[in-house]
Amino acid sequence: MYKTLHADFDGNSWEDFCQSCFVLKYESEGYQRMPAWQGDLGIEGFTRTGKAFQCYCPDADYNPDKLYEEQRDKITKDLNKLETYEKQLAPYLDGTKIKQWIFVTPEYKNKSLVRHCREKAKAFRNKKLSILDDDFDVLIHELKSFSAQIPVVLNYNKQKISLNPSERSSESDIANWKTTEITLVQNAITKHGQRLNPTVTSRDNKINTLTQNSISSFLDGNILLRSWQTNYPEDYEKFLRVISLYEKRVEEECITNTGDNNELYKRIGSDLRLKLKESFAYVDSIMIDQLAEQVLADWILRCPINFE
């Protein structure tokens, strides 16, 4: 199995996943799947506009050199099938010339693979095959090439998006941030103090712990948001819109609150999680909690949550 941010894949599950993405992304270009039954002809689908696709998932998480060798050899082997099965492919293409042969793999780690594709494209242009366009090219598409389709496909397959960046904020990161964002830190200290009863034991220590937790959730959440923006830019933009609209409601709730501040804070957090679940049903519950914690921390550090 090959592990990715979104799911673990083997050859079959990767092809199934890719086929679903192709149908969504290239429907307007007349995408047509090519089942491998009775022989693999070197493409697993094509569009009427001249794009042809071949999927490949590594058997394991190889190091960059080994992954390059496996992907290079797979590209070479499957491109050769275009020449071997030129006559068999022609009736399926029915006059469509292949302009781009696209190698679809979860990721590649060695830029030499790009050079290999360029060299192969040039070599196959020189072959003058009847099924290839004069400007025939060989490209690599990764998982991130289908960022708009991934949420739809995962939701359809009852899977959930769950980003888990390996990077985390360290104690030194938190300490450095606190020295440069003194005003925001003071905001958090004041607001967490307003959540606690004046007579509670070890009050200062508890306020400091709550403040430290907010800063950690904010910094770790920012790392998660950057990953989400990179992998799912459209959903990230939707997230910003959802939070912006809900933030106005939070400000009004704080202004009009006449009850317990801590109860208000817990209610805001509960409503926020519910709003995120409704807006992003295809996102894993742990990631929803992480996003909510980042937003709550941001609102504490700034002023949307402002206890009167």
N, C-alpha and C positions, 0 to 999 in steps of 0.2 A: 504493500500500500504506500502511496505517496501522500504525505501530509501537507495540507495547505491551510491558509487562514480560515477557509470556508468549510472544508470537508476533507475527508480522506478518500483517495481515489485509487482504483486499479484500472486496468485497460478497459474493461467493459463499462464500469460506472463512469469513467471519464468520457467515453464515446457517447453514452446515453446523455450525459450532462451537456456535452458540446452540441449534440443534435438538437436538443431543446433550445439552446441559445441561438443556434443557426436559424431555426424556424422563426424565432422572435425577431432577430436582428435583420435577417435578409428576406423576410416575407415579401416586401415590396419589390425585391429583385428576382422573385420567382425561384426561391430556393427549392432544390430537389434532393432528397436523400438517396444514396446509392447503397443498399444493403450488400453485405459481403457474401451472401449466400451464392453458391456456385462460382465463387472466386472473387478475390479482391483485385480490382483493376487499378489501384493506385490513388483513388479518390473516394471519399466517403460521402460526398455531396458536392453540388455545384449550383451556381445561380445562372440565370439567363443572361446576366451581364458579364459573365466570364470569370467568376471567382470559383476556384475549386479548393476543397478542403481535405486535409488528411490529419487525423488525430493521433496523438501519441502521449501516453503516460508512462513515466519511468516506473520500474518495478520497486525502487527504493529511493531514499533520499541520498543520492550519490554526491560525492564531492564534485566541485566544478569541473575538474579535468575528466573524470569518469562520465559525468552527465553530458559533457560536450561530445565525447566519443560515441555514446549511445545515441544521442540526438543526431549527430552528423551522419552516422551509419544508417539510421532510419530514414533520414531525408534522402540520402543517396539511393538506398534500396527502393523506396517508393517512387521516386522520380523516374527511375529506370523502367518502372512498370508503364509509364506513359508511352515509352517507345515500344516496349514489348507488346502492349495491348492497344496500340494505336487504332487498329482496325476494329477491335471489339468496342472501344469507347466511342468511336465516331457515331454510330446510330443513336446512342443515348444522348450525346451532345446535340445531334441533329443540326449541325451548322454553327453552333455556338463555339467560338474560339476561346480557349483558356488563356486569359490575360494574366491572372495571378493564381499561382499554386501556393496555398497558405498552409503552413505547418502549425498545427494548434496543439500546444503543450502547456502544462501548468505554469512553467517558468523556465527560463534559461539563465545560466550564470556566467557564461564565457562569451564575450563579444566576438570571438573567432567564428561562432556559428553564423553570425551575420555575413561575414566575409565568405564563408562556405556557400551560403545561399546565393550570394551575388555571383560567385564563380559558376555555380550550377545553372543559374538563370542564363548566363552568357553562353554556356556550353549548349544548353537546350535550344536557345534561339538559333544557334548555328546548325542545329540538326534539321530545321525547317519542317518539323512534323506538321501534318495537315490539321491536327486538332489544337495547335498552339498559335496564339496571336504573335505577330511580328515583334511586339514589345513585351513578350512573355517575361514574367518576373516571379521570383520565389521569395516569400515573406514568412515571418514568424509572428504568430499571435499568441499571447499569454492569457492566463485567467483574467487579468485586469482589463483585457481588451473587451470583456463582456460585462463590465461593471453595471450597466443599466439592466441587463437581462438576469444577472445572478439572483437578485432578490425574488423576482417573479418565478424563476425555475425552482429555487429552494422552497418557496412557499407552496408551489404546486406539488412538490415532492414531500411536503410536510417536514422539511428540514428548516433549521433556524440559523440565521447569520449570527456568528459569535466571534468577534475579533478579540484577540488576546495578545496584545503587543508584549514582547519580551522585556521591553524597556520599562523601568519604573523610576519614580523620583526617589533619590537617596536622601539620607539625613542632611548631607552637605547641600544638596539642591534646595531643600526646604529652608535650611539656614541662610543660604545666599539669597533666596527669594525674599525672606523676611527682612533682610537688611536693606533691600532695594524698594520694597513695597510697604513702608512703615504705615502709611495712612490706611491701606487695606487691612493690614494686620490689626490695627487699632479698631477699625470697623467691626471686625470679627470678635474681638475681645469684648467690645461694648454690647454687641447684639447677643452673644452667648451669655453674657452676664445678665441681660434682660430676660433670658429664658429660665434662670435659676432663682429660687427663693433666696432672699437676702440672708436668711438664717441657716441655710444648708451648710453642713460640715465640709471642711476642706474646699471652700467655694473657689478660691483662687486657683487651686490645682485643677479643679474640674473645668473651670473656664479655659485654662491653658490647654488642657487635653482636647476639649471641643474645638478650640481654635487650631491646634495642630492637626486634628483630623480634617478640618475644613480645607486647610492648605494642602494637605496630602491628597485629598479627593480632587481638589481643583487641578493640581499639577498632573496627577495620574490621568485624570479625565481629559486633560488637554492632549496627552499622548494618544489616548484612545480616539479622540476627535480627529486628530491629524491622520491617523490610520484610516478612519472612516472616510474622511475627505478624499484620501488617495484612492481607496478601493471602491467607494460608492459616492462619487461626487454629487449625483442628483439627490440621493437620499440625505446626504449631509446638508445640502441647501434646503431641503424640506424641513430637516430638523431645526435649522436656524429660524425658519419662518414660524414653525410651531412654537418654539420657545419664545420668540419675540412677541407673539400675540398673547401667550399665556402670562408673560412677564407683566403686562399691563394689568391683568386681572389680579395678580399677586400684589402689586403696588396698591390697588384699591382695597384689597382685603386687609392689608396692613394699616392703611389710613383709617378704615372704619371699624377696626377690631376693638371690642370692649371687653374681651375675655382674657383668658390666660395666654401669655405669649408662647409658651412651649406647646400648648395644645394647637395654637394656630400654626406653628412651625411644622408639627407632625401632620396636620391636615393638608398643608401645602405640599409636603412631600408625598403623601398618599395620593392626592389628586394629580400631582405631576407624573407619578409612575403610571397611573391609570391612563392619562393622556398620551404618554409615550407608547404604551401597549396598544392603544387604539390606533395610533398613527403609524406604528411600525410593528404590525402583527407578526412579521417574519423575522424579527430580531429576538435572539435568545434572552431569557429572563434575567440572566446574570448581567448581560450587557446593558439591559434596560436599567437595572439597579445602578450600574456604574455611571451611566449617562445621567441618571437622576441625581446621584451624589455630586457629580461635577456641576450640574446646574444649580443645585441648592448651595453648594460652596461658593459658586460665582455670585449668587444673589446675596449671600451673607457678606462676602468680601466687598462687594459694591453696595448699592443701596436699594434694589428692588424689594428685598426683605428688610423692612425698617420698622422695628417695633416702636410704637408711640408710648 
